[in-house]
Amino acid sequence: MDELQIRGLAMMLAVALIVMLVLLRGQKRAIWYFALALVAVGLGYLATTNAPREFAGPLFDAPDQAVDETAKPAPGTAPAQ
């Protein structure tokens, strides 16, 4: 995991916690634990994708790595002219 992905996950966690605070105000403790488990599973899944990088990239002025990867020619092929 690189720094941009960690920043993206932290931002997603902050948004999820704010939404939980607003929507689950006054609920029992078991509901809060269940919501935290759902957030943990969701962020764990997103950590395996490029979604956190794409989320945090524009906010931290990072170049889009997916575009850079597709711009390179495949090994063994002639570059397009």
C-alpha positions, 0 to 999 in steps of 0.5 A: 500500500502506498501513501495515496491509498492510505490517505484515500482509505482514511478519508473514506473512513472519516466519511463513513464515521460521520455518516454513522454518527448522523444516522445511528444517533441514539441506537443501541451499542450492538447496532454501532458494532455491526455498522463498524464491522460493515465499514471495516469489511468494506474498507478492507475490500476497497484496499484491494482495489484502486478506488482509494487512490482515485478518491484521494488523487484529485484532492492531493494533486497526484497523477492518475496511475491507471492512465499512465499504465495504459499509455505504455505499449505492451512488451514486444509490440511496436509503439504506435505512430 
